[in-house]
């Protein structure tokens, strides 16, 4: 592994500087001399701790300014990575991917909505056909409706015991946060995580386990084929006990 971290916020791969940012996102832009990433060192440490060394296929939805796909490519040298983002292309991101020698296994697709089933299915089919995915990272909108839509599209492609990660799921509960991040629209993303916890209760669950901390919710794929997310939690007669 070539990455060298200087604290939580700064990393180098060879001579390329990669800087973690957590505010003023509109000013955080990858340029000729620096890449930007929205994940600190601790996130990449977690990924290396629970993902197998022989991981072959990774999808990241929401790559921002590209630093994360570069760091993942370096951390998992046998993996092919598909990055998807709704943003417009940044040519510097592609230049850095090429210069670091990752262009043969890192493919970035811009202008793609995380809820566009036809486009995402086409991209993943072109990349891997029916081969199963080892790791999916959703760091995109953090909106309930869009995130569950992405889950419905990609989770069925995850291998048994593979991982599907929802980052920053707990934004509604951050200390001092006033709820303005998403303009008060829709349900909080934490609702999805609670529903995934309930989905582990089935006798043949499609969700084998759920591990949660303040930064990420890690879904481990079970044997069963997943139903649409809206049908994943079978409340049966338990609705009254949940106040639903």
C-alpha positions in Angstrom: 0.0 0.0 0.0 1.5 3.3 -1.1 -0.7 5.8 0.9 1.0 7.6 3.8 -1.3 9.4 6.3 -0.2 12.4 8.3 -2.9 12.4 11.0 -6.6 12.0 10.2 -6.8 14.7 7.6 -3.9 14.5 5.2 -2.6 11.6 3.0 0.0 11.2 0.3 0.2 8.6 -2.4 3.7 9.1 -3.9 3.8 12.8 -4.4 0.1 13.4 -4.6 -1.5 15.2 -1.7 -5.0 14.0 -0.7 -6.8 16.2 1.8 -9.9 15.4 4.0 -12.5 18.1 4.2 -15.5 18.3 6.5 -16.9 21.8 5.6 -17.0 24.4 2.9 -17.6 21.7 0.4 -18.2 24.2 -2.5 -14.6 25.3 -2.1 -13.2 21.8 -1.9 -12.0 21.0 -5.5 -9.5 18.5 -6.8 -6.9 20.3 -8.8 -3.5 19.6 -10.5 -1.6 19.3 -7.2 -4.2 18.0 -4.8 -7.2 15.6 -4.5 -10.1 16.1 -2.0 -11.8 13.3 0.0 -14.8 13.4 2.3 -13.7 10.5 4.5 -11.0 10.7 7.2 -8.3 8.1 7.7 -10.4 6.2 10.3 -13.0 5.3 7.6 -10.4 3.7 5.4 -9.0 1.9 8.4 -12.4 0.4 9.0 -12.8 -0.7 5.5 -9.5 -2.5 5.6 -10.5 -4.1 8.9 -13.7 -5.8 7.7 -13.2 -6.3 4.0 -11.3 -9.4 2.8 -7.9 -8.8 1.2 -8.9 -10.6 -2.0 -11.8 -8.2 -2.7 -12.3 -8.0 -6.4 -15.2 -5.6 -7.1 -16.1 -2.3 -5.4 -18.8 0.2 -6.2 -18.8 3.7 -4.7 -21.9 5.9 -5.2 -21.0 9.5 -4.5 -17.3 10.0 -5.2 -17.3 13.8 -4.7 -13.8 15.0 -5.9 -12.4 11.5 -6.4 -10.0 11.1 -3.5 -11.9 8.1 -2.1 -11.7 6.0 -5.2 -8.0 6.6 -5.4 -7.5 5.6 -1.8 -9.7 2.5 -2.2 -7.8 1.5 -5.3 -4.5 1.7 -3.4 -5.9 -0.1 -0.3 -7.3 -3.0 -2.4 -4.8 -3.6 -5.2 -6.8 -6.6 -6.7 -10.1 -4.7 -6.9 -11.8 -3.2 -9.8 -13.8 -0.1 -8.8 -16.8 1.6 -10.4 -17.4 5.1 -9.1 -20.7 6.9 -9.8 -21.6 10.5 -9.2 -24.3 13.0 -10.2 -21.7 15.8 -10.5 -20.2 17.0 -13.7 -16.7 15.6 -14.7 -13.6 17.0 -13.1 -10.7 16.2 -15.6 -8.1 16.4 -12.8 -9.7 13.4 -11.1 -9.3 11.3 -14.2 -5.7 12.6 -14.7 -4.7 11.6 -11.2 -6.3 8.2 -11.6 -4.3 7.6 -14.7 -1.0 9.1 -13.4 -1.1 6.8 -10.3 -1.6 3.7 -12.5 -5.2 3.0 -11.5 -6.9 3.7 -14.8 -7.1 0.0 -15.9 -9.3 -0.9 -12.8 -11.0 2.4 -11.7 -13.8 3.6 -13.9 -15.6 6.8 -12.9 -19.1 7.7 -14.3 -20.3 11.2 -13.9 -23.8 12.7 -14.5 -25.5 9.5 -13.2 -28.3 9.8 -10.6 -28.1 7.2 -7.8 -31.7 6.3 -8.5 -31.3 5.7 -12.3 -31.8 1.9 -12.4 -31.4 1.6 -16.2 -28.1 3.5 -16.2 -26.6 1.9 -13.1 -27.6 -1.6 -14.3 -26.0 -0.9 -17.7 -22.8 0.3 -16.1 -22.4 -2.6 -13.7 -23.4 -5.1 -16.3 -20.8 -3.7 -18.7 -18.2 -3.8 -16.0 -18.8 -7.2 -14.5 -21.7 -8.9 -16.2 -23.4 -11.1 -13.5 -20.4 -11.3 -11.3 -21.2 -10.4 -7.6 -19.9 -7.3 -5.9 -17.8 -7.5 -2.7 -18.3 -4.0 -1.4 -20.7 -1.1 -2.0 -20.3 2.3 -0.4 -23.1 4.8 -0.6 -21.8 8.3 0.2 -24.2 10.1 -2.1 -27.3 12.2 -1.2 -28.0 10.8 2.3 -31.7 11.2 1.5 -34.0 8.3 2.5 -35.8 7.9 -0.8 -32.7 8.1 -3.0 -30.6 5.9 -0.7 -33.3 3.1 -0.6 -33.6 3.4 -4.4 -29.9 2.8 -4.8 -30.1 -0.1 -2.3 -32.8 -1.7 -4.4 -30.7 -1.4 -7.6 -27.3 -2.6 -6.3 -27.9 -4.8 -3.2 -29.1 -7.8 -5.2 -25.7 -7.8 -7.0 -23.8 -8.1 -3.7 -22.3 -11.5 -3.0 -23.3 -13.6 0.0 -21.3 -12.2 3.0 -20.4 -9.1 0.9 -20.9 -5.6 2.4 -23.1 -2.7 1.6 -22.1 0.4 3.5 -24.3 3.5 4.1 -22.1 6.3 5.2 -23.2 9.3 7.4 -26.6 7.6 8.1 -27.0 9.5 11.4 -27.0 13.1 10.1 -30.3 14.0 11.8 -28.8 13.1 15.2 -25.5 15.0 15.0 -24.9 17.2 18.0 -26.0 20.7 17.3 -27.5 19.9 13.9 -30.7 21.8 13.2 -32.2 19.6 10.5 -31.4 21.9 7.6 -29.0 19.6 5.7 -31.8 18.3 3.5 -34.2 21.2 3.8 -36.6 19.2 6.0 -37.6 17.0 3.0 -38.6 13.4 3.4 -37.6 10.9 6.1 -34.3 10.8 8.0 -31.8 8.2 6.7 -31.7 6.7 10.2 -35.1 5.3 9.5 -33.6 3.1 6.8 -31.0 1.8 9.2 -33.7 0.9 11.8 -35.6 -0.9 9.0 -32.5 -2.8 8.0 -32.1 -3.9 11.7 -35.6 -5.3 11.6 -34.9 -7.0 8.3 -32.3 -9.2 10.0 -35.0 -11.0 12.0 -36.4 -13.2 9.3 -35.7 -16.9 9.3 -34.0 -16.7 5.9 -33.0 -13.0 5.9 -31.5 -11.3 2.9 -29.7 -9.1 5.5 -27.4 -11.4 7.5 -26.2 -8.7 9.9 -26.1 -5.0 10.5 -23.2 -3.3 12.2 -23.6 0.4 13.1 -21.4 3.1 14.5 -21.6 6.9 14.2 -20.1 7.1 10.8 -21.3 4.0 8.9 -24.0 1.3 8.8 -22.5 -1.9 7.4 -25.0 -4.4 5.9 -23.8 -7.9 5.4 -25.6 -9.8 2.6 -27.5 -13.0 3.6 -28.4 -16.0 1.5 -31.9 -15.0 0.6 -32.7 -13.0 -2.5 -33.7 -9.5 -1.3 -37.2 -8.2 -1.9 -37.8 -4.5 -2.8 -36.7 -2.4 0.2 -40.3 -1.4 1.0 -41.2 -5.1 1.5 -38.0 -6.1 3.3 -39.4 -5.5 6.8 -42.2 -8.0 7.4 -44.0 -6.4 10.4 -46.9 -8.9 10.3 -48.9 -8.4 13.5 -46.1 -6.4 15.1 -47.3 -3.0 13.7 -49.3 -2.1 16.8 -46.2 -2.7 19.0 -44.2 -0.4 16.9 -46.8 2.3 16.8 -47.3 2.0 13.0 
